[in-house]
């Protein structure tokens, strides 16, 4: 279903298990950078098969959107279950109405490319990596960005881009263009 890398595992308690003779239940402490607070709900949706329609992330608080993206990343192989990338020339449609910050952009693009709970990056570098293939889409492709004017006003933060700064919305368009994605703002 998904996995996390863990480190610094320390057993703090051992008890006989109710699951069977000769088994034990362990209580441990561990370090796990990517198991974020707020990830329980999306993991439960994946586990129960209820992550099955678009927009389930719309009402999440900002910190929970980041946790949603972590689950999208770490459950990606399970969610895609061997599905090939969409072929070059495919047209994806992204709804910009619920894009209110950078994380919500990644929720929206992940959903547009890979369906409910889909992953297609969770930061600028990861988005760029996804555009090289193996993450649901093959370039060149077309992205119809519906309600893009609303998203543009909300993605107005200035971010570093090499030796300059750009508005996040403009940087996203530049990354798409550099990687062969035709973005149609609607």
Residue pairs with C-beta under 8 A, 6 or more apart in sequence:
1 43
1 46
1 47
1 75
1 78
2 43
2 46
2 71
2 74
2 75
2 78
3 74
4 32
4 34
4 35
4 74
5 32
5 33
5 34
6 30
6 31
6 32
7 30
7 31
7 32
8 29
8 30
8 31
9 28
9 29
9 30
10 28
10 29
10 30
11 26
11 27
11 28
12 27
12 28
12 29
13 26
13 27
14 24
14 25
14 26
14 27
15 24
15 25
15 27
16 23
16 24
16 25
17 23
17 24
17 25
18 25
19 25
34 70
34 73
34 74
35 70
36 66
36 67
36 70
37 63
37 67
38 60
38 61
38 63
38 64
38 66
38 67
38 68
39 67
39 68
39 70
39 71
41 64
42 51
42 67
42 68
42 71
42 72
42 117
43 71
43 75
44 50
45 51
45 56
45 117
46 71
46 75
46 78
46 79
46 117
51 79
51 116
51 117
52 116
53 116
54 95
54 111
54 115
54 116
55 98
55 111
56 116
56 117
57 65
57 68
57 98
57 104
57 107
57 111
58 98
60 68
62 101
62 103
65 101
65 103
65 104
65 107
66 103
66 122
68 107
68 117
69 103
69 106
69 107
69 110
69 119
69 122
70 122
71 117
72 79
72 107
72 110
72 117
72 118
72 119
72 122
73 119
73 122
73 126
75 117
76 114
76 119
76 135
79 114
79 115
79 117
79 118
79 119
80 114
80 136
83 136
85 133
85 134
85 135
85 136
85 137
85 138
86 92
86 113
86 136
86 137
86 138
86 141
87 138
88 138
88 139
88 140
88 141
89 140
89 141
89 142
90 137
90 138
90 141
90 142
91 141
91 142
91 143
91 144
92 112
92 113
92 137
92 141
92 142
92 143
92 144
93 112
93 143
93 144
93 146
94 108
94 109
94 111
94 112
94 143
94 144
94 145
94 146
95 108
95 112
95 146
95 147
96 108
96 145
96 146
96 147
96 148
96 149
96 150
96 151
97 146
97 147
97 150
98 104
98 107
98 108
99 105
99 108
99 150
99 151
99 154
99 155
100 154
101 154
101 155
102 123
102 155
102 157
102 168
103 122
105 151
105 155
105 168
105 172
106 120
106 121
106 122
106 123
106 126
106 127
109 120
109 121
109 127
109 143
110 117
110 118
110 119
110 120
110 121
111 117
111 118
112 118
112 120
112 143
113 120
113 130
113 135
113 136
113 137
114 120
114 135
114 136
118 136
119 130
119 135
119 136
120 127
120 130
120 135
120 136
120 137
121 127
121 128
121 129
121 130
121 135
124 159
124 171
124 175
127 172
127 175
128 175
128 179
129 135
130 136
130 137
131 137
131 139
131 175
131 176
131 179
131 180
131 181
132 139
132 179
133 139
139 179
139 180
139 181
140 180
140 181
140 182
141 180
141 181
141 182
142 181
142 182
142 183
142 184
143 176
143 181
143 182
143 183
143 184
144 184
144 186
145 151
145 183
145 184
145 185
145 186
146 186
147 186
148 185
148 186
149 185
151 169
152 169
155 167
155 168
155 169
155 172
156 167
156 168
156 169
157 167
157 168
158 165
158 166
158 167
158 168
159 165
159 166
159 167
159 168
159 171
161 171
161 174
166 174
173 183
176 182
176 183
177 183
